[in-house]
Amino acid sequence: MKASQRLLVKKSVNPANFNKGGLEKTLSAFSLTMMGVGAIVGSGIFITPGIIAAKYAGPAAMLSFVIAAVVCSLAALCYAEFSSTIPLAGSAYTYVYTVFGEFLAWILGWSLISEYLFAVSSVAVSWSSYFQNLMSGFVLKLPTFLTAAAGTAGVSGAGFNLIAFVVVLAVSLLLVGGLQESTRVNSIMVIVKILVIVLFIGVAIFFVKPANYHPFMPHGVSGLVKGASLAFYAYIGFDAVSTASEEVKNPKRNMPIGIVGSLVVASILYVAMAAVLVGVVHYSKLNVGDPVAYALAVIHQNWAAGIVSLGAVVGMTTVLIVMLYGGTRLLFAISRDGLLPKVFRTVSPHTKVPVKSTWIFGIIASVFAAVIPLDKIAELVNIGTLFAFAMVSIGVVFLRRHETLQQINSSFKVPFYPVLPVVSFLACVYLMLNLQAFTWHMFGIWLVIGIVIYFAYSYRHSRIRAGLRAKESKS
């Protein structure tokens, strides 16, 4: 076999092995939907609608979220077909391994590791800030050098964000206790978060002034589209749901429901929040750090501000749970294929959870959150996600042509095939090309590191390649 063919060797999929991965099947469609909402609706729902309205779309910010949801739903439909056809851990990594081959799968998997790792770290830093604001109401405050990383504005010398460090380890402890317990806690927090959002909408809607909706699109269609580009990143967490497919009861039915359902619920919440926010306060005044709290102050409903801050903390906690979970299951899948050391695929016989993988991932993320400033660790999240969306979208075309997979009775098919997957691919590539040059530079450095690891370790330890070598030696 030629070297180029070895790099593109594909993962064979045997439906008989779908239930033999060692992970326990405990998740229902409701659990998956709560995971998706938990990942998508974080602290951003209390911030991004105001920023989009003030800087780009004006009162039409609600439509920016609609456009972003439509674009994201294209990728979501592609994920749904893959996850119901190949219900294995690893999400986009596993899908690409099956249709494009090992090297591209490793590149994508390595990119997704950065997405989950830096997403957990950046959310932990934001969680720390909100938590400190809550504690300040009780006149409790830690020293600055224990609440901000070195290099953060206003912090000189060594710094260590103790709160961010601890919260990541606490979530790791929750996850190693078992998936069923983790999803139960996540579902409760998601419900609390939704109630907080509904509370704000229910209170503020009585103070909406129709005049604030004029002009509806002050910056025209251009502003609307730019707002949608920013709003798109509010939805990127749903791909974490597909990492759970190996632990789902009846994945052919529940995976599409969980992926699409979470996107629908999150979209409704974002659009409703934006519509009420711009109705209460003129869009030009919403370019503030916490537009929801500002709106409550304008209408003299300060009593609800503390509840909203609590909702933000709870919201970010659910993001931490789902993104940390997604990262550990990605490492589990890559390790099971031999591309990472076997420590990442060791499953506890008691909890059916990859405990070592969870702790390793959690400790690394907690250290990053504690010592690296937020603006530095957030750069790689978006580009890794868009890369995954693009590959999964175009991958559906090759999935339909896969001889073995054609025989699998998938319960969900992407409509308007092949137009919809191709449009989704082009939309993701377009958004990638509009990212900052610095983001591309960091992405390139991360990929170079990944390629070095692949040829230094993964290529030689690949289980699929080992099987090929055994067959070649016999022949």
HELIX and SHEET records of a PDB file:
HELIX    1   1 ALA A    3  LEU A    7  1                                   5    
HELIX    2   2 PRO A   15  ASN A   17  5                                   3    
HELIX    3   3 ALA A   29  ILE A   40  1                                  12    
HELIX    4   4 SER A   43  PHE A   46  5                                   4    
HELIX    5   5 THR A   48  ILE A   52  1                                   5    
HELIX    6   6 ALA A   53  ALA A   57  3                                   5    
HELIX    7   7 GLY A   58  ALA A   60  5                                   3    
HELIX    8   8 ALA A   61  THR A   85  1                                  25    
HELIX    9   9 ALA A   92  VAL A   99  1                                   8    
HELIX   10  10 GLU A  102  SER A  136  1                                  35    
HELIX   11  11 THR A  144  LEU A  146  5                                   3    
HELIX   12  12 LEU A  162  VAL A  176  1                                  15    
HELIX   13  13 LEU A  179  ALA A  204  1                                  26    
HELIX   14  14 ILE A  205  PHE A  207  5                                   3    
HELIX   15  15 PRO A  210  TYR A  213  5                                   4    
HELIX   16  16 GLY A  220  PHE A  232  1                                  13    
HELIX   17  17 TYR A  233  GLU A  247  5                                  15    
HELIX   18  18 PRO A  251  VAL A  280  1                                  30    
HELIX   19  19 TYR A  283  LYS A  285  5                                   3    
HELIX   20  20 PRO A  291  VAL A  298  1                                   8    
HELIX   21  21 ASN A  302  ALA A  304  5                                   3    
HELIX   22  22 ALA A  305  ARG A  336  1                                  32    
HELIX   23  23 LYS A  342  ARG A  345  5                                   4    
HELIX   24  24 VAL A  355  VAL A  371  1                                  17    
HELIX   25  25 LEU A  374  ILE A  377  1                                   4    
HELIX   26  26 GLU A  379  ARG A  401  1                                  23    
HELIX   27  27 LEU A  405  GLN A  407  5                                   3    
HELIX   28  28 VAL A  419  LEU A  433  1                                  15    
HELIX   29  29 ALA A  437  ILE A  453  1                                  17    
HELIX   30  30 TYR A  454  SER A  458  3                                   5    
HELIX   31  31 TYR A  459  HIS A  461  1                                   3    
HELIX   32  32 ARG A  463  LYS A  474  1                                  12    
END                                                                             
